[in-house]
Amino acid sequence: MQTSQPTVRQTLAGAPKLAELTEQVLFGDIWARAELAPRERSLVTVAALVALYRAEQLPFHLQRALDNGVTRDELAELITHLAFYAGWPAAASAVSVLERVVPAGEV
């Protein structure tokens, strides 16, 4: 079952300038650049978060990937592939997060 994700402003309320930069520069500019489609940016971002073991950021970006047209099966395959490059614990943790965002039987 999907749960409502907090907004950037809510998540970064303790650092208002960081929230502003995230909204305006990261999501307002970088994510909007035409050189990569949002789907591609999501795949790259999820891969980086898994590889760097940034599980706290994964729920937001897994949901964003789904919203950008990446399927749950593709995310599971991405995580499986990364197990060999980023490490088994990072991949296993990412699968746990994926299960919370969208359980295997729910598509």
N, C-alpha and C positions, 0 to 999 in steps of 0.2 A: 504494500500500500504506500503510495506516495504521500509525503507530508509536505506542507508548505515550508518553503525555505525562507529564512529571514532575508531582508533586502541588504544591499551593500551598506547603506546608511545604518541599519540596525546592527549589523555585524561589526562594523568599524566605528561605532558611536564614540568609543573612547579616544579615537584619533580622527577628528573631523576632516583634517586636511588630507589624510590618507584616503578616507571615504570619497572626498571630492576628486582626488586624482584618479582613483579607481574608476569612478563613474565617468569622468570627463575624458581622461587620457586612455586608460586601458580599454574600457568598454565603449567609450564614445569615439575613439580614434583607432587604436590598434586593432580591435576586433572588427571594425568596420572597413578596414582596408581591403581593396578588391583583389589583391594578389593571392590571397588564400580565401576559400569559401569558409563560412562559419563551421560547416561540418568538418573540414580539414583542421581548422584551428582547434576545435573540440578534441579531435583525435590526438593532436600534438600535445595539447594541454593535459589531457588525462594521462597520456603516456609519461609526460614529465612529472606529474604529481605522483604517479605510481612509482616511477624509478627513484624519485627523491624521497619517497616515503612520507608524503604530505597528506596523510589520511584525513586530517581535519578539513582540508579544502575539497576533498573528493566528492562529497555528496552534492554540493552546488554544481561542480563541473560535470559530474555524471548526468545529473538532470539536464543541464544545459546541452550536453552532447545528445541526449535523447530528443530534446526540443529542436536540435539542429539536424535531426535526421539519422543519427547513428543509432543502430538497433542495439537491444540488450545483448543479442548474440554476438554482435561485432565487438561490443565492450568486453564481454567475457573472453572472446578470442584474443583481443588486444592484451588483456591481463595475462592470459595463458602464455602468449608469446613473450611478454616481458619477464615472466618468471625466470627465463633462461638468461636474460640480460641484466635485470635489475635485482634478482634474488627471489628465492621462494617465499621468505617471510613478507616481503613487500607485496608480492602477488596475492598471497593468502589473505593478507589484511585488506587489500583492495577488493577481493571477492566478497569479503564480509560487508564492506561498505556498499558494494553493488547490490547485494541481497537486501540491505535495508532500503535502498533507493527504489529498486524494482525487483521483487522476488522472482525467481526463475520461472515459475508458472504463470506469471502475470506479464502480459505484453500489450 
